[in-house]
Amino acid sequence: MLANACQIAKDFGCMQIEVACNQLRKDTHRFYLREGMHNFHFKFSKSLNGNDTEENIIGK
C-alpha cells in the first residue's frame, strides 16, 4: 500500500511523501525506517483539557 501511495504521488509530480506517527508507536517507526523513510521533524502538542503533563496521552 505504501509503495502504491508513493508511486501515485510521484505520478502526480510530488517530490516527497510524509506520514505522521505517534512517538509511542515504535514498531511503526521501524516499519517506516525499513521502507526507506527518514525522520526529519519534531511535532509539538499542547493539552487543552487543563492537564499540564509532558506525557503524550494520544496513541495510548
C-alpha distance matrix in Angstrom:
0.0 3.8 5.5 5.1 6.2 8.6 9.9 10.6 12.3 14.2 15.3 16.7 18.6 17.0 18.3 16.2 13.3 14.1 13.1 15.9 16.5 19.8 22.1 22.6 19.0 19.8 17.3 14.4 16.3 16.5 12.7 12.4 15.5 14.5 11.5 14.4 14.5 18.1 19.8 22.2 23.0 25.2 24.8 28.0 28.7 32.0 32.9 34.4 36.0 38.9 37.4 37.9 36.1 34.0 31.7 28.2 28.2 24.8 22.2 24.8
3.8 0.0 3.8 5.4 5.0 6.2 8.6 9.9 10.5 12.2 14.1 15.5 16.7 14.6 15.3 12.9 10.0 10.8 10.2 13.4 14.2 17.8 19.8 20.8 17.4 17.9 15.8 12.7 13.8 14.2 10.6 9.4 12.4 11.9 8.6 11.0 10.8 14.4 16.2 18.5 19.6 22.0 22.0 25.4 26.5 29.9 31.2 33.0 34.8 37.5 36.0 36.1 34.2 31.9 29.9 26.4 26.9 23.6 21.1 24.0
5.5 3.8 0.0 3.8 5.5 5.1 6.2 8.7 9.9 10.5 12.2 14.3 15.4 14.0 14.5 12.9 10.9 12.8 13.1 16.5 17.6 21.2 22.9 24.0 20.7 20.7 18.5 15.7 16.4 16.1 12.7 11.4 13.6 12.5 8.8 10.8 11.6 15.3 17.9 20.0 21.6 24.4 24.7 28.3 29.7 33.2 34.7 36.5 38.4 41.0 39.5 39.5 37.6 35.1 33.2 29.9 30.5 27.3 24.8 27.7
5.1 5.4 3.8 0.0 3.8 5.4 5.1 6.1 8.6 9.8 10.4 12.4 14.3 13.5 15.0 13.8 11.8 13.9 14.3 17.7 19.1 22.8 24.9 26.1 22.7 23.3 21.1 18.1 19.2 19.3 15.8 14.5 17.1 16.2 12.5 14.4 14.7 18.3 20.5 22.3 23.6 26.2 26.2 29.6 30.7 34.0 35.4 36.8 38.8 41.6 40.4 40.6 39.0 36.7 34.9 31.3 31.7 28.2 25.9 28.9
6.2 5.0 5.5 3.8 0.0 3.8 5.5 5.2 6.1 8.6 9.9 10.7 12.6 11.0 12.7 11.2 8.7 10.7 11.2 14.6 16.6 20.2 22.6 24.1 21.0 21.9 20.3 16.9 17.7 18.6 15.3 13.4 16.3 16.2 12.6 14.0 13.3 16.5 18.3 19.8 20.6 23.2 23.0 26.3 27.4 30.7 32.2 33.5 35.7 38.4 37.4 37.5 36.1 33.9 32.2 28.7 29.1 25.6 23.6 26.9
8.6 6.2 5.1 5.4 3.8 0.0 3.8 5.5 5.1 6.1 8.6 10.0 10.7 8.9 9.8 8.5 6.9 9.7 11.3 15.0 17.1 20.9 22.7 24.6 21.7 22.0 20.6 17.3 17.4 18.0 15.1 12.6 14.7 14.8 11.0 11.5 11.1 14.3 16.6 17.8 19.2 22.3 22.6 26.1 27.7 31.2 33.1 34.7 37.0 39.5 38.4 38.2 36.6 34.2 32.7 29.3 30.2 26.9 25.1 28.3
9.9 8.6 6.2 5.1 5.5 3.8 0.0 3.8 5.4 5.0 6.0 8.6 9.9 9.5 10.9 10.8 10.1 13.3 15.0 18.7 20.8 24.6 26.5 28.2 25.2 25.5 23.8 20.7 20.9 21.2 18.1 15.9 17.9 17.4 13.6 14.1 14.4 17.6 20.2 21.2 22.8 25.9 26.3 29.8 31.3 34.8 36.6 38.0 40.4 43.0 42.0 41.8 40.4 37.9 36.5 33.1 33.8 30.5 28.6 31.8
10.6 9.9 8.7 6.1 5.2 5.5 3.8 0.0 3.8 5.4 5.0 6.3 8.8 8.8 11.3 11.4 10.4 13.5 15.0 18.5 21.0 24.7 27.1 28.8 26.0 26.8 25.3 21.9 22.4 23.2 20.1 17.8 20.2 20.1 16.3 17.0 16.6 19.5 21.6 22.4 23.4 26.3 26.1 29.4 30.7 34.0 35.7 36.8 39.2 42.0 41.2 41.3 40.1 37.9 36.5 33.0 33.5 29.9 28.3 31.7
12.3 10.5 9.9 8.6 6.1 5.1 5.4 3.8 0.0 3.8 5.5 5.2 6.5 5.2 7.9 8.0 7.3 10.7 12.9 16.4 19.3 23.0 25.2 27.4 24.9 25.7 24.7 21.1 21.1 22.3 19.6 16.8 19.0 19.6 15.9 15.8 14.8 17.2 19.1 19.4 20.3 23.3 23.3 26.6 28.1 31.4 33.4 34.5 37.2 39.8 39.1 38.9 37.8 35.5 34.5 31.0 31.8 28.4 27.1 30.6
14.2 12.2 10.5 9.8 8.6 6.1 5.0 5.4 3.8 0.0 3.8 5.3 5.1 5.1 6.7 8.0 8.9 12.6 15.3 19.0 21.7 25.5 27.3 29.5 27.0 27.3 26.3 22.9 22.5 23.3 20.7 17.8 19.4 19.7 16.0 15.4 15.0 17.4 19.8 20.0 21.5 24.8 25.3 28.8 30.6 34.1 36.3 37.6 40.3 42.7 42.0 41.5 40.4 37.8 36.9 33.5 34.6 31.3 30.0 33.4
15.3 14.1 12.2 10.4 9.9 8.6 6.0 5.0 5.5 3.8 0.0 3.8 5.5 7.4 9.9 11.6 12.2 15.8 18.2 21.8 24.6 28.3 30.4 32.5 29.9 30.4 29.1 25.8 25.7 26.5 23.6 21.0 22.8 22.8 19.0 18.8 18.6 21.2 23.5 23.7 25.0 28.2 28.5 31.8 33.4 36.7 38.8 39.8 42.5 45.1 44.6 44.3 43.3 40.9 39.9 36.4 37.3 33.8 32.4 35.9
16.7 15.5 14.3 12.4 10.7 10.0 8.6 6.3 5.2 5.3 3.8 0.0 3.8 5.8 9.2 11.1 11.6 15.0 17.5 20.9 24.0 27.6 29.9 32.2 29.8 30.8 29.8 26.3 26.2 27.4 24.7 21.9 23.9 24.4 20.7 20.3 19.4 21.6 23.4 23.2 24.0 27.0 27.0 30.1 31.6 34.7 36.8 37.6 40.5 43.1 42.8 42.5 41.8 39.6 38.8 35.3 36.1 32.6 31.6 35.2
18.6 16.7 15.4 14.3 12.6 10.7 9.9 8.8 6.5 5.1 5.5 3.8 0.0 3.8 6.4 9.2 11.0 14.5 17.6 21.0 24.2 27.8 29.7 32.3 30.1 30.7 30.1 26.6 26.0 27.2 24.9 21.7 23.2 24.0 20.5 19.4 18.4 20.1 22.1 21.4 22.5 25.8 26.1 29.3 31.2 34.5 36.9 37.9 40.9 43.2 42.9 42.3 41.5 39.1 38.6 35.3 36.5 33.2 32.3 36.0
17.0 14.6 14.0 13.5 11.0 8.9 9.5 8.8 5.2 5.1 7.4 5.8 3.8 0.0 3.8 5.7 7.4 10.8 14.1 17.3 20.6 24.2 26.0 28.7 26.7 27.3 26.9 23.4 22.6 24.1 22.0 18.6 20.1 21.4 18.0 16.8 15.3 16.8 18.5 17.8 18.8 22.0 22.4 25.6 27.6 30.9 33.4 34.5 37.5 39.8 39.3 38.7 37.8 35.4 34.8 31.6 32.9 29.7 28.9 32.5
18.3 15.3 14.5 15.0 12.7 9.8 10.9 11.3 7.9 6.7 9.9 9.2 6.4 3.8 0.0 3.8 7.2 10.4 14.0 17.2 20.2 23.7 25.0 27.9 26.1 26.3 26.1 22.8 21.5 22.7 21.1 17.5 18.4 19.9 16.8 14.9 13.4 14.4 16.3 15.3 16.9 20.4 21.4 24.7 27.1 30.6 33.3 34.8 37.9 39.8 39.2 38.2 37.2 34.4 34.1 31.0 32.7 29.8 29.0 32.6
16.2 12.9 12.9 13.8 11.2 8.5 10.8 11.4 8.0 8.0 11.6 11.1 9.2 5.7 3.8 0.0 3.8 6.7 10.4 13.6 16.5 20.0 21.2 24.1 22.3 22.5 22.5 19.2 17.8 19.3 17.7 14.1 15.1 16.9 14.0 12.3 10.2 11.2 12.9 12.3 13.7 17.2 18.1 21.6 24.0 27.6 30.2 31.9 34.8 36.8 35.9 35.0 33.8 31.0 30.5 27.4 29.1 26.2 25.4 28.9
13.3 10.0 10.9 11.8 8.7 6.9 10.1 10.4 7.3 8.9 12.2 11.6 11.0 7.4 7.2 3.8 0.0 3.8 7.0 10.5 13.4 17.1 18.7 21.3 19.3 19.9 19.7 16.1 15.3 17.0 15.2 11.7 13.5 15.3 12.3 11.5 9.1 10.7 11.9 12.1 13.1 16.1 16.6 20.1 22.0 25.6 27.9 29.6 32.3 34.5 33.5 32.9 31.6 29.0 28.1 24.9 26.3 23.2 22.1 25.6
14.1 10.8 12.8 13.9 10.7 9.7 13.3 13.5 10.7 12.6 15.8 15.0 14.5 10.8 10.4 6.7 3.8 0.0 3.8 6.9 9.9 13.4 15.1 17.9 16.1 17.0 17.3 13.7 12.7 15.1 13.8 10.2 12.3 14.8 12.4 11.8 8.5 9.4 9.5 9.9 10.1 12.8 13.0 16.5 18.4 22.0 24.3 26.1 28.8 30.9 29.8 29.1 27.8 25.2 24.3 21.1 22.6 19.6 18.6 22.2
13.1 10.2 13.1 14.3 11.2 11.3 15.0 15.0 12.9 15.3 18.2 17.5 17.6 14.1 14.0 10.4 7.0 3.8 0.0 3.8 6.5 10.2 12.4 14.8 12.8 14.2 14.4 10.7 10.4 13.2 11.8 8.9 11.7 14.1 12.2 12.5 9.3 10.3 9.7 11.1 10.6 12.4 11.9 15.3 16.7 20.2 22.1 24.0 26.3 28.6 27.3 26.9 25.4 23.0 21.7 18.3 19.4 16.3 15.1 18.6
15.9 13.4 16.5 17.7 14.6 15.0 18.7 18.5 16.4 19.0 21.8 20.9 21.0 17.3 17.2 13.6 10.5 6.9 3.8 0.0 3.8 6.9 9.5 12.0 10.8 12.8 13.8 10.4 10.0 13.5 12.9 10.5 13.1 15.8 14.7 15.1 11.7 11.8 10.0 11.2 9.6 10.4 9.1 12.1 13.1 16.6 18.4 20.4 22.7 24.9 23.5 23.2 21.7 19.4 18.1 14.6 15.8 12.7 11.9 15.5
16.5 14.2 17.6 19.1 16.6 17.1 20.8 21.0 19.3 21.7 24.6 24.0 24.2 20.6 20.2 16.5 13.4 9.9 6.5 3.8 0.0 3.8 6.4 8.4 7.0 9.3 10.5 7.5 7.5 11.2 11.1 9.6 12.1 14.8 14.4 15.3 12.3 12.3 10.3 12.3 10.9 10.9 9.8 12.5 13.2 16.5 17.8 20.2 22.0 24.1 22.2 22.0 20.0 17.6 15.8 12.3 13.5 10.6 9.1 12.4
19.8 17.8 21.2 22.8 20.2 20.9 24.6 24.7 23.0 25.5 28.3 27.6 27.8 24.2 23.7 20.0 17.1 13.4 10.2 6.9 3.8 0.0 3.8 5.4 5.7 8.6 10.7 8.8 8.9 12.5 13.2 12.5 14.4 17.1 17.4 18.3 15.3 14.8 12.2 14.1 12.1 10.9 9.3 11.1 11.2 14.2 15.1 17.8 19.3 21.1 18.9 18.7 16.5 14.3 12.1 8.7 9.9 7.5 6.3 9.3
22.1 19.8 22.9 24.9 22.6 22.7 26.5 27.1 25.2 27.3 30.4 29.9 29.7 26.0 25.0 21.2 18.7 15.1 12.4 9.5 6.4 3.8 0.0 3.8 5.6 7.0 10.2 9.4 8.2 11.6 13.4 12.8 13.7 16.6 17.7 18.2 15.4 14.1 11.2 13.2 11.5 10.0 9.4 11.0 11.8 14.7 15.9 19.2 20.5 21.7 19.1 18.3 15.6 12.8 10.7 8.2 10.5 9.4 8.4 10.3
22.6 20.8 24.0 26.1 24.1 24.6 28.2 28.8 27.4 29.5 32.5 32.2 32.3 28.7 27.9 24.1 21.3 17.9 14.8 12.0 8.4 5.4 3.8 0.0 3.8 5.8 8.8 9.0 9.1 11.8 13.6 14.0 15.1 17.4 18.8 19.9 17.6 16.9 14.3 16.7 15.3 13.7 12.9 14.0 14.0 16.4 16.7 20.0 20.6 21.9 19.0 18.7 15.7 13.3 10.4 8.1 9.5 8.8 6.9 7.6
19.0 17.4 20.7 22.7 21.0 21.7 25.2 26.0 24.9 27.0 29.9 29.8 30.1 26.7 26.1 22.3 19.3 16.1 12.8 10.8 7.0 5.7 5.6 3.8 0.0 3.8 5.6 5.4 6.5 9.0 10.2 11.0 12.6 14.5 15.7 17.3 15.3 15.3 13.5 16.4 15.6 14.9 14.3 16.2 16.4 19.1 19.5 22.4 23.2 24.9 22.2 22.2 19.3 17.0 14.1 11.5 12.3 10.7 7.7 9.0
19.8 17.9 20.7 23.3 21.9 22.0 25.5 26.8 25.7 27.3 30.4 30.8 30.7 27.3 26.3 22.5 19.9 17.0 14.2 12.8 9.3 8.6 7.0 5.8 3.8 0.0 3.8 5.4 5.0 6.4 8.7 10.1 10.6 12.3 14.3 15.7 14.2 14.0 12.5 15.9 15.8 15.5 15.8 17.9 18.7 21.6 22.3 25.5 26.3 27.6 24.7 24.3 21.2 18.5 15.9 13.8 15.2 14.1 11.4 12.2
17.3 15.8 18.5 21.1 20.3 20.6 23.8 25.3 24.7 26.3 29.1 29.8 30.1 26.9 26.1 22.5 19.7 17.3 14.4 13.8 10.5 10.7 10.2 8.8 5.6 3.8 0.0 3.8 5.4 5.1 6.3 8.9 10.0 10.5 12.5 14.7 13.9 14.7 14.1 17.7 18.0 18.3 18.5 20.9 21.6 24.5 25.1 28.0 28.8 30.5 27.6 27.6 24.5 22.0 19.2 16.9 17.7 16.2 12.9 13.7
14.4 12.7 15.7 18.1 16.9 17.3 20.7 21.9 21.1 22.9 25.8 26.3 26.6 23.4 22.8 19.2 16.1 13.7 10.7 10.4 7.5 8.8 9.4 9.0 5.4 5.4 3.8 0.0 3.8 5.4 5.0 6.4 8.7 9.8 10.6 12.8 11.5 12.6 12.1 15.6 15.8 16.4 16.4 19.1 19.9 23.0 23.8 26.5 27.6 29.6 27.1 27.1 24.4 21.9 19.3 16.5 17.3 15.0 12.0 13.8
16.3 13.8 16.4 19.2 17.7 17.4 20.9 22.4 21.1 22.5 25.7 26.2 26.0 22.6 21.5 17.8 15.3 12.7 10.4 10.0 7.5 8.9 8.2 9.1 6.5 5.0 5.4 3.8 0.0 3.8 5.4 5.3 6.2 8.5 9.9 11.0 9.3 9.5 8.8 12.4 13.0 13.8 14.6 17.5 19.0 22.3 23.6 26.6 28.1 29.6 27.1 26.5 23.8 20.9 18.8 16.2 17.8 16.0 13.5 15.4
16.5 14.2 16.1 19.3 18.6 18.0 21.2 23.2 22.3 23.3 26.5 27.4 27.2 24.1 22.7 19.3 17.0 15.1 13.2 13.5 11.2 12.5 11.6 11.8 9.0 6.4 5.1 5.4 3.8 0.0 3.8 5.6 5.1 6.0 8.5 10.0 9.7 10.5 10.8 14.6 15.9 17.1 18.2 21.1 22.7 26.0 27.2 30.3 31.6 33.1 30.4 29.8 26.9 23.9 21.7 19.4 21.0 19.3 16.5 17.9
12.7 10.6 12.7 15.8 15.3 15.1 18.1 20.1 19.6 20.7 23.6 24.7 24.9 22.0 21.1 17.7 15.2 13.8 11.8 12.9 11.1 13.2 13.4 13.6 10.2 8.7 6.3 5.0 5.4 3.8 0.0 3.8 5.5 5.1 6.2 8.9 8.9 11.0 12.0 15.7 17.0 18.5 19.2 22.4 23.8 27.1 28.3 31.0 32.4 34.3 31.8 31.5 28.8 26.1 23.7 21.1 22.1 19.9 16.9 18.7
12.4 9.4 11.4 14.5 13.4 12.6 15.9 17.8 16.8 17.8 21.0 21.9 21.7 18.6 17.5 14.1 11.7 10.2 8.9 10.5 9.6 12.5 12.8 14.0 11.0 10.1 8.9 6.4 5.3 5.6 3.8 0.0 3.8 5.4 5.0 6.6 5.4 7.7 9.0 12.4 13.9 15.9 16.9 20.3 22.0 25.6 27.2 29.8 31.6 33.4 31.3 30.8 28.3 25.4 23.5 20.7 22.1 19.7 17.2 19.6
15.5 12.4 13.6 17.1 16.3 14.7 17.9 20.2 19.0 19.4 22.8 23.9 23.2 20.1 18.4 15.1 13.5 12.3 11.7 13.1 12.1 14.4 13.7 15.1 12.6 10.6 10.0 8.7 6.2 5.1 5.5 3.8 0.0 3.8 5.3 5.2 5.0 6.2 8.1 11.6 13.9 16.1 17.8 21.2 23.4 27.0 28.8 31.7 33.5 35.0 32.7 31.8 29.1 26.0 24.3 21.9 23.8 21.8 19.5 21.6
14.5 11.9 12.5 16.2 16.2 14.8 17.4 20.1 19.6 19.7 22.8 24.4 24.0 21.4 19.9 16.9 15.3 14.8 14.1 15.8 14.8 17.1 16.6 17.4 14.5 12.3 10.5 9.8 8.5 6.0 5.1 5.4 3.8 0.0 3.8 5.4 7.3 9.5 11.8 15.3 17.6 19.8 21.4 24.8 26.7 30.3 31.9 34.7 36.4 38.0 35.6 34.9 32.2 29.1 27.2 24.7 26.3 24.2 21.5 23.4
11.5 8.6 8.8 12.5 12.6 11.0 13.6 16.3 15.9 16.0 19.0 20.7 20.5 18.0 16.8 14.0 12.3 12.4 12.2 14.7 14.4 17.4 17.7 18.8 15.7 14.3 12.5 10.6 9.9 8.5 6.2 5.0 5.3 3.8 0.0 3.8 5.8 9.2 12.0 15.0 17.3 19.9 21.2 24.8 26.7 30.4 32.0 34.6 36.4 38.4 36.3 35.7 33.2 30.3 28.4 25.7 27.1 24.5 22.0 24.3
14.4 11.0 10.8 14.4 14.0 11.5 14.1 17.0 15.8 15.4 18.8 20.3 19.4 16.8 14.9 12.3 11.5 11.8 12.5 15.1 15.3 18.3 18.2 19.9 17.3 15.7 14.7 12.8 11.0 10.0 8.9 6.6 5.2 5.4 3.8 0.0 3.8 6.7 10.1 12.7 15.6 18.6 20.4 24.1 26.5 30.2 32.3 34.9 37.1 38.7 36.7 35.8 33.4 30.2 28.8 26.2 28.1 25.7 23.5 26.0
14.5 10.8 11.6 14.7 13.3 11.1 14.4 16.6 14.8 15.0 18.6 19.4 18.4 15.3 13.4 10.2 9.1 8.5 9.3 11.7 12.3 15.3 15.4 17.6 15.3 14.2 13.9 11.5 9.3 9.7 8.9 5.4 5.0 7.3 5.8 3.8 0.0 3.8 6.9 9.4 12.0 15.0 16.7 20.4 22.9 26.6 28.8 31.4 33.7 35.3 33.5 32.5 30.3 27.1 25.9 23.2 25.2 22.8 20.9 23.7
18.1 14.4 15.3 18.3 16.5 14.3 17.6 19.5 17.2 17.4 21.2 21.6 20.1 16.8 14.4 11.2 10.7 9.4 10.3 11.8 12.3 14.8 14.1 16.9 15.3 14.0 14.7 12.6 9.5 10.5 11.0 7.7 6.2 9.5 9.2 6.7 3.8 0.0 3.8 6.1 9.2 12.3 14.6 18.3 21.1 24.8 27.3 30.1 32.5 33.8 31.9 30.5 28.3 25.0 24.1 21.8 24.2 22.2 20.8 23.5
19.8 16.2 17.9 20.5 18.3 16.6 20.2 21.6 19.1 19.8 23.5 23.4 22.1 18.5 16.3 12.9 11.9 9.5 9.7 10.0 10.3 12.2 11.2 14.3 13.5 12.5 14.1 12.1 8.8 10.8 12.0 9.0 8.1 11.8 12.0 10.1 6.9 3.8 0.0 3.8 6.0 8.6 11.1 14.7 17.6 21.3 23.8 26.7 29.1 30.2 28.3 26.8 24.7 21.3 20.6 18.4 21.1 19.4 18.4 21.0
22.2 18.5 20.0 22.3 19.8 17.8 21.2 22.4 19.4 20.0 23.7 23.2 21.4 17.8 15.3 12.3 12.1 9.9 11.1 11.2 12.3 14.1 13.2 16.7 16.4 15.9 17.7 15.6 12.4 14.6 15.7 12.4 11.6 15.3 15.0 12.7 9.4 6.1 3.8 0.0 3.8 7.2 10.2 13.6 16.9 20.6 23.6 26.3 29.0 30.0 28.4 26.6 24.8 21.4 21.4 19.4 22.3 20.7 20.3 23.1
23.0 19.6 21.6 23.6 20.6 19.2 22.8 23.4 20.3 21.5 25.0 24.0 22.5 18.8 16.9 13.7 13.1 10.1 10.6 9.6 10.9 12.1 11.5 15.3 15.6 15.8 18.0 15.8 13.0 15.9 17.0 13.9 13.9 17.6 17.3 15.6 12.0 9.2 6.0 3.8 0.0 3.8 6.5 9.9 13.2 16.9 19.9 22.6 25.4 26.4 25.0 23.1 21.7 18.4 18.7 16.5 19.4 17.9 18.1 21.0
25.2 22.0 24.4 26.2 23.2 22.3 25.9 26.3 23.3 24.8 28.2 27.0 25.8 22.0 20.4 17.2 16.1 12.8 12.4 10.4 10.9 10.9 10.0 13.7 14.9 15.5 18.3 16.4 13.8 17.1 18.5 15.9 16.1 19.8 19.9 18.6 15.0 12.3 8.6 7.2 3.8 0.0 3.8 6.6 10.1 13.6 16.7 19.6 22.3 23.0 21.5 19.5 18.0 14.8 15.4 13.5 16.7 15.6 16.4 19.1
24.8 22.0 24.7 26.2 23.0 22.6 26.3 26.1 23.3 25.3 28.5 27.0 26.1 22.4 21.4 18.1 16.6 13.0 11.9 9.1 9.8 9.3 9.4 12.9 14.3 15.8 18.5 16.4 14.6 18.2 19.2 16.9 17.8 21.4 21.2 20.4 16.7 14.6 11.1 10.2 6.5 3.8 0.0 3.8 6.8 10.5 13.5 16.1 19.0 19.9 18.7 17.1 16.0 13.2 13.7 11.4 14.1 12.8 14.1 16.9
28.0 25.4 28.3 29.6 26.3 26.1 29.8 29.4 26.6 28.8 31.8 30.1 29.3 25.6 24.7 21.6 20.1 16.5 15.3 12.1 12.5 11.1 11.0 14.0 16.2 17.9 20.9 19.1 17.5 21.1 22.4 20.3 21.2 24.8 24.8 24.1 20.4 18.3 14.7 13.6 9.9 6.6 3.8 0.0 3.8 7.1 10.4 13.1 16.1 16.6 15.6 13.8 13.1 10.7 11.8 10.1 12.8 12.3 14.5 16.9
28.7 26.5 29.7 30.7 27.4 27.7 31.3 30.7 28.1 30.6 33.4 31.6 31.2 27.6 27.1 24.0 22.0 18.4 16.7 13.1 13.2 11.2 11.8 14.0 16.4 18.7 21.6 19.9 19.0 22.7 23.8 22.0 23.4 26.7 26.7 26.5 22.9 21.1 17.6 16.9 13.2 10.1 6.8 3.8 0.0 3.8 6.8 9.5 12.3 13.2 12.4 11.1 10.9 9.5 10.4 8.5 10.4 10.0 12.9 15.2
32.0 29.9 33.2 34.0 30.7 31.2 34.8 34.0 31.4 34.1 36.7 34.7 34.5 30.9 30.6 27.6 25.6 22.0 20.2 16.6 16.5 14.2 14.7 16.4 19.1 21.6 24.5 23.0 22.3 26.0 27.1 25.6 27.0 30.3 30.4 30.2 26.6 24.8 21.3 20.6 16.9 13.6 10.5 7.1 3.8 0.0 3.8 6.4 9.3 9.7 9.4 8.2 9.1 8.9 10.4 9.4 10.6 11.1 14.6 16.2
32.9 31.2 34.7 35.4 32.2 33.1 36.6 35.7 33.4 36.3 38.8 36.8 36.9 33.4 33.3 30.2 27.9 24.3 22.1 18.4 17.8 15.1 15.9 16.7 19.5 22.3 25.1 23.8 23.6 27.2 28.3 27.2 28.8 31.9 32.0 32.3 28.8 27.3 23.8 23.6 19.9 16.7 13.5 10.4 6.8 3.8 0.0 3.8 5.7 6.6 6.3 6.5 7.8 9.0 9.8 9.1 9.0 10.0 13.8 14.8
34.4 33.0 36.5 36.8 33.5 34.7 38.0 36.8 34.5 37.6 39.8 37.6 37.9 34.5 34.8 31.9 29.6 26.1 24.0 20.4 20.2 17.8 19.2 20.0 22.4 25.5 28.0 26.5 26.6 30.3 31.0 29.8 31.7 34.7 34.6 34.9 31.4 30.1 26.7 26.3 22.6 19.6 16.1 13.1 9.5 6.4 3.8 0.0 3.8 5.7 7.4 8.6 10.9 12.7 13.4 12.6 11.8 12.4 16.1 17.2
36.0 34.8 38.4 38.8 35.7 37.0 40.4 39.2 37.2 40.3 42.5 40.5 40.9 37.5 37.9 34.8 32.3 28.8 26.3 22.7 22.0 19.3 20.5 20.6 23.2 26.3 28.8 27.6 28.1 31.6 32.4 31.6 33.5 36.4 36.4 37.1 33.7 32.5 29.1 29.0 25.4 22.3 19.0 16.1 12.3 9.3 5.7 3.8 0.0 3.8 5.5 8.3 10.6 13.2 13.5 13.1 11.5 12.8 16.4 16.7
38.9 37.5 41.0 41.6 38.4 39.5 43.0 42.0 39.8 42.7 45.1 43.1 43.2 39.8 39.8 36.8 34.5 30.9 28.6 24.9 24.1 21.1 21.7 21.9 24.9 27.6 30.5 29.6 29.6 33.1 34.3 33.4 35.0 38.0 38.4 38.7 35.3 33.8 30.2 30.0 26.4 23.0 19.9 16.6 13.2 9.7 6.6 5.7 3.8 0.0 3.8 5.9 9.0 12.2 13.2 13.9 13.0 15.0 18.6 18.6
37.4 36.0 39.5 40.4 37.4 38.4 42.0 41.2 39.1 42.0 44.6 42.8 42.9 39.3 39.2 35.9 33.5 29.8 27.3 23.5 22.2 18.9 19.1 19.0 22.2 24.7 27.6 27.1 27.1 30.4 31.8 31.3 32.7 35.6 36.3 36.7 33.5 31.9 28.3 28.4 25.0 21.5 18.7 15.6 12.4 9.4 6.3 7.4 5.5 3.8 0.0 3.8 5.8 9.2 9.9 11.0 10.2 12.9 16.3 15.8
37.9 36.1 39.5 40.6 37.5 38.2 41.8 41.3 38.9 41.5 44.3 42.5 42.3 38.7 38.2 35.0 32.9 29.1 26.9 23.2 22.0 18.7 18.3 18.7 22.2 24.3 27.6 27.1 26.5 29.8 31.5 30.8 31.8 34.9 35.7 35.8 32.5 30.5 26.8 26.6 23.1 19.5 17.1 13.8 11.1 8.2 6.5 8.6 8.3 5.9 3.8 0.0 3.8 6.8 8.9 10.7 11.2 13.9 17.3 17.1
36.1 34.2 37.6 39.0 36.1 36.6 40.4 40.1 37.8 40.4 43.3 41.8 41.5 37.8 37.2 33.8 31.6 27.8 25.4 21.7 20.0 16.5 15.6 15.7 19.3 21.2 24.5 24.4 23.8 26.9 28.8 28.3 29.1 32.2 33.2 33.4 30.3 28.3 24.7 24.8 21.7 18.0 16.0 13.1 10.9 9.1 7.8 10.9 10.6 9.0 5.8 3.8 0.0 3.8 5.4 8.0 9.0 12.2 15.2 14.7
34.0 31.9 35.1 36.7 33.9 34.2 37.9 37.9 35.5 37.8 40.9 39.6 39.1 35.4 34.4 31.0 29.0 25.2 23.0 19.4 17.6 14.3 12.8 13.3 17.0 18.5 22.0 21.9 20.9 23.9 26.1 25.4 26.0 29.1 30.3 30.2 27.1 25.0 21.3 21.4 18.4 14.8 13.2 10.7 9.5 8.9 9.0 12.7 13.2 12.2 9.2 6.8 3.8 0.0 3.8 6.4 9.0 11.7 14.2 14.2
31.7 29.9 33.2 34.9 32.2 32.7 36.5 36.5 34.5 36.9 39.9 38.8 38.6 34.8 34.1 30.5 28.1 24.3 21.7 18.1 15.8 12.1 10.7 10.4 14.1 15.9 19.2 19.3 18.8 21.7 23.7 23.5 24.3 27.2 28.4 28.8 25.9 24.1 20.6 21.4 18.7 15.4 13.7 11.8 10.4 10.4 9.8 13.4 13.5 13.2 9.9 8.9 5.4 3.8 0.0 3.8 6.0 9.1 11.1 10.6
28.2 26.4 29.9 31.3 28.7 29.3 33.1 33.0 31.0 33.5 36.4 35.3 35.3 31.6 31.0 27.4 24.9 21.1 18.3 14.6 12.3 8.7 8.2 8.1 11.5 13.8 16.9 16.5 16.2 19.4 21.1 20.7 21.9 24.7 25.7 26.2 23.2 21.8 18.4 19.4 16.5 13.5 11.4 10.1 8.5 9.4 9.1 12.6 13.1 13.9 11.0 10.7 8.0 6.4 3.8 0.0 3.8 5.7 7.8 8.3
28.2 26.9 30.5 31.7 29.1 30.2 33.8 33.5 31.8 34.6 37.3 36.1 36.5 32.9 32.7 29.1 26.3 22.6 19.4 15.8 13.5 9.9 10.5 9.5 12.3 15.2 17.7 17.3 17.8 21.0 22.1 22.1 23.8 26.3 27.1 28.1 25.2 24.2 21.1 22.3 19.4 16.7 14.1 12.8 10.4 10.6 9.0 11.8 11.5 13.0 10.2 11.2 9.0 9.0 6.0 3.8 0.0 3.8 6.4 6.1
24.8 23.6 27.3 28.2 25.6 26.9 30.5 29.9 28.4 31.3 33.8 32.6 33.2 29.7 29.8 26.2 23.2 19.6 16.3 12.7 10.6 7.5 9.4 8.8 10.7 14.1 16.2 15.0 16.0 19.3 19.9 19.7 21.8 24.2 24.5 25.7 22.8 22.2 19.4 20.7 17.9 15.6 12.8 12.3 10.0 11.1 10.0 12.4 12.8 15.0 12.9 13.9 12.2 11.7 9.1 5.7 3.8 0.0 3.8 5.7
22.2 21.1 24.8 25.9 23.6 25.1 28.6 28.3 27.1 30.0 32.4 31.6 32.3 28.9 29.0 25.4 22.1 18.6 15.1 11.9 9.1 6.3 8.4 6.9 7.7 11.4 12.9 12.0 13.5 16.5 16.9 17.2 19.5 21.5 22.0 23.5 20.9 20.8 18.4 20.3 18.1 16.4 14.1 14.5 12.9 14.6 13.8 16.1 16.4 18.6 16.3 17.3 15.2 14.2 11.1 7.8 6.4 3.8 0.0 3.8
24.8 24.0 27.7 28.9 26.9 28.3 31.8 31.7 30.6 33.4 35.9 35.2 36.0 32.5 32.6 28.9 25.6 22.2 18.6 15.5 12.4 9.3 10.3 7.6 9.0 12.2 13.7 13.8 15.4 17.9 18.7 19.6 21.6 23.4 24.3 26.0 23.7 23.5 21.0 23.1 21.0 19.1 16.9 16.9 15.2 16.2 14.8 17.2 16.7 18.6 15.8 17.1 14.7 14.2 10.6 8.3 6.1 5.7 3.8 0.0
